[in-house]
Amino acid sequence: MSHSNQVTQEFLDSAQYATASILQYESIYGEDFVSPGGYEITIELVGRMKLAPHSRVLDVGCGLGGSAFVMARDFNLIVEGIDLSKNMLAIANEKLAAHGLSERVSFKWGDCLELDRPGYYDAIYSRDVFLHIEDKTRLFTVLNAALRPGSELLFTDYCCGEKPWSDAFSDYVDDRGYILHTLPDYAELISKAGFERVEYRDITDRFIRILQSDLDKIETLEMVQTERASLQQSWRHKVDRAEAGDQRWGLFTAIKRD
């Protein structure tokens, strides 16, 4: 997939987010989650937002719904989740019915670049999703427009170190079709879209600790040995890329101007 193409639902659902892959991610990250740190990180990040009960939150790239369920159940928030992966949404909607949270949570297929809800949301939240999106200038402009003045954007995302990258990291990024930025470059894009109080934290050390914990978990999962070995290798490569400084994990917060 070349970087000149916008990521498509077909690309995601046939590759990284084929149903078998989604369920494999969930077995590692924990029930309802497909992003690093699962429930523990989600509770922490949503808590940082200090949102009033019944605030309206948009979860961009909601995945299996784990974050949305936490926001609704533990923080009494109203959550709309959108995702480009139909495979993710099919599972998320089954989970939503099982959790009995349909009055406070809804999931629908949608492209965040096409959002048209001016000044509607009290917060926008996203976990490791924007790496799929090439036109980040448009992304942050659209998200800014969808927020009420004074409201917060909070997201984590895969980022990168300064180039030159190792060949292995370049190949990984090309294979996945990711579009990555350094943390300062990301912050500048967010500011240019009209946000203020833009802050970022490099949380790669936390990422490495999570990956190492995941490796312990993978050791205990019931699966074919060749599958386990492949997963372990994939996770060790992530640790290597992060320790080398090529792959970074960033936490970003910003406020829409009043």
C-alpha positions in Angstrom: 0.0 0.0 0.0 1.6 3.2 -1.1 1.5 6.4 1.1 -0.2 8.2 -1.6 -3.4 6.2 -1.0 -5.9 6.9 1.7 -6.4 3.7 3.8 -9.5 1.8 2.9 -11.9 -0.4 4.7 -11.0 -3.2 2.3 -7.3 -2.9 3.1 -7.9 -3.0 6.8 -10.4 -5.8 6.9 -8.3 -8.0 4.5 -5.0 -7.5 6.3 -4.3 -6.2 9.8 -7.9 -6.4 10.9 -9.0 -9.7 9.4 -11.3 -11.3 12.1 -8.8 -13.9 13.1 -6.2 -11.2 13.7 -8.6 -9.0 15.7 -9.4 -11.9 18.0 -5.7 -12.6 18.4 -5.0 -9.0 19.4 -7.9 -9.2 21.9 -6.5 -12.4 23.5 -3.3 -10.4 24.2 -4.6 -6.9 25.1 -7.6 -8.2 27.1 -11.3 -8.6 26.6 -12.8 -5.9 24.3 -9.4 -4.3 23.6 -7.2 -4.2 20.5 -4.7 -1.5 21.6 -1.7 -1.6 23.9 -2.4 -1.5 27.7 -6.0 -2.5 27.3 -8.3 -1.7 30.3 -5.5 -0.3 32.6 -4.4 2.5 30.2 -8.0 3.3 29.2 -9.1 3.9 32.8 -6.1 6.1 33.3 -6.5 8.2 30.1 -10.3 8.7 30.4 -9.8 9.7 34.0 -7.3 12.4 32.9 -10.1 14.0 30.8 -12.2 14.8 33.9 -15.4 14.9 31.9 -18.7 15.6 33.6 -21.3 12.8 33.6 -23.3 12.5 30.4 -20.7 14.4 28.3 -20.8 13.4 24.6 -17.5 11.7 23.5 -16.5 10.6 20.0 -14.3 7.5 20.0 -12.4 7.6 16.7 -11.4 4.1 15.6 -13.4 2.5 18.4 -12.2 -1.0 17.6 -14.0 -3.7 19.7 -15.5 -1.0 21.9 -13.4 -1.5 25.0 -12.8 2.2 25.6 -16.4 3.2 24.9 -17.6 0.6 27.4 -15.2 1.9 30.1 -16.4 5.5 29.4 -20.0 4.6 29.6 -19.9 2.1 32.5 -17.2 3.7 34.7 -17.5 7.4 33.9 -21.2 7.7 32.9 -20.4 9.2 29.5 -22.4 9.1 26.3 -20.2 7.6 23.6 -20.4 7.4 19.8 -17.8 5.1 18.3 -16.9 5.1 14.6 -14.5 2.8 12.8 -13.5 2.0 9.2 -13.2 -1.7 9.9 -16.5 -3.5 9.4 -15.0 -6.6 11.0 -14.3 -4.6 14.2 -17.8 -3.1 14.2 -19.5 -6.5 13.7 -17.8 -7.8 16.9 -18.2 -4.5 18.8 -22.0 -4.4 18.2 -22.3 -8.0 19.5 -20.4 -7.0 22.6 -22.5 -3.8 23.0 -25.6 -5.9 23.2 -24.0 -8.3 25.7 -22.8 -5.5 27.9 -26.3 -3.9 27.9 -24.9 -0.4 27.3 -26.9 0.5 24.2 -28.5 3.5 25.8 -25.1 5.2 26.3 -23.0 3.7 23.5 -23.5 3.5 19.7 -21.1 2.2 17.1 -21.3 2.9 13.4 -19.2 2.6 10.3 -17.6 5.9 9.4 -14.6 7.8 8.0 -13.4 10.4 10.5 -12.2 12.6 7.6 -15.9 12.9 6.6 -17.3 13.9 10.0 -19.9 16.6 9.9 -21.1 17.4 13.4 -20.1 21.0 14.0 -19.5 21.9 17.7 -21.2 18.7 18.8 -18.8 16.7 21.1 -17.6 17.5 24.6 -14.4 15.4 23.9 -12.8 13.4 21.2 -10.7 10.3 22.1 -8.7 7.9 20.0 -6.3 5.1 20.6 -3.6 4.2 18.0 -5.7 4.9 15.0 -4.3 8.0 13.3 -1.2 6.1 12.1 -3.5 4.8 9.3 -4.4 8.3 8.1 -2.3 10.2 5.6 -4.0 13.6 5.6 -3.5 14.5 9.2 -3.9 18.2 8.5 -7.5 17.5 7.3 -8.0 15.0 10.2 -7.2 17.6 12.9 -9.2 20.3 11.2 -12.2 18.1 11.0 -11.9 16.9 14.6 -11.5 20.5 15.8 -14.7 21.5 14.0 -16.6 18.7 15.7 -15.7 19.8 19.2 -17.5 22.4 21.3 -15.2 25.4 22.2 -13.1 24.6 25.2 -13.4 20.8 24.7 -10.5 18.3 24.7 -8.9 16.0 22.1 -6.9 13.2 23.7 -5.3 10.4 21.8 -2.4 7.9 21.7 -0.6 7.0 18.5 2.4 5.2 17.1 5.0 7.8 16.2 8.6 7.6 15.0 12.1 8.9 15.7 14.0 11.1 13.3 15.1 9.6 10.1 17.2 7.8 8.9 15.3 4.7 10.2 16.6 1.2 10.2 15.7 -0.9 7.2 13.6 -3.1 9.3 11.5 -0.3 10.6 11.1 1.2 7.2 9.9 -2.2 5.8 7.5 -2.5 8.8 6.0 0.9 8.2 5.7 0.3 4.4 4.2 -3.1 4.9 1.5 -1.8 7.2 0.8 1.4 5.2 1.4 3.5 8.3 2.0 7.3 8.1 4.1 8.2 11.1 5.4 11.5 12.5 7.8 12.5 15.2 6.1 13.7 18.4 7.0 17.4 17.8 5.9 17.3 14.2 2.5 15.8 15.3 2.1 18.6 17.9 2.7 21.2 15.2 0.1 19.7 13.0 -2.4 19.8 15.9 -1.6 23.4 16.6 -2.0 24.5 13.0 -5.5 23.0 12.9 -6.6 25.5 15.5 -6.0 23.7 18.8 -4.3 25.4 21.8 -2.6 24.0 24.9 -1.2 21.2 22.8 0.8 18.9 25.0 2.6 15.6 24.2 4.4 13.0 26.2 6.7 10.3 24.8 5.4 7.2 26.6 7.6 4.7 24.8 9.1 3.3 28.0 5.5 2.4 29.0 5.0 0.8 25.6 8.1 -1.3 26.1 6.9 -2.5 29.5 3.5 -3.3 28.1 5.0 -5.3 25.3 7.2 -7.3 27.7 4.1 -8.1 29.8 2.3 -9.1 26.6 5.1 -11.5 25.8 4.5 -13.2 29.2 0.8 -13.4 28.3 1.5 -14.9 24.9 3.4 -17.7 26.6 0.3 -18.7 28.4 -2.2 -18.6 25.6 -3.6 -21.7 24.1 -2.5 -21.8 20.5 -0.5 -23.8 17.9 3.2 -23.5 18.7 4.1 -22.1 15.3 1.5 -19.3 15.8 2.9 -18.6 19.3 6.4 -18.3 17.9 5.3 -16.0 15.2 3.5 -13.7 17.7 6.5 -13.7 20.0 8.8 -12.8 17.2 6.4 -9.9 16.1 6.3 -8.6 19.7 10.1 -8.8 20.2 10.6 -6.9 17.0 8.3 -4.1 18.4 10.4 -4.0 21.5 13.6 -3.8 19.4 12.2 -1.0 17.3 11.1 0.9 20.3 14.4 0.4 22.2 16.3 1.6 19.1 14.3 4.8 19.0 12.6 4.3 15.7 9.2 3.4 17.0 7.7 5.7 19.6 4.4 5.8 21.4 2.9 9.3 22.0 0.2 10.7 24.2 -1.3 13.9 22.9 -3.8 16.3 24.5 -5.2 19.6 23.1 -8.1 22.0 23.7 -10.3 23.7 21.1 -10.1 27.4 21.5 -13.1 29.1 23.2 
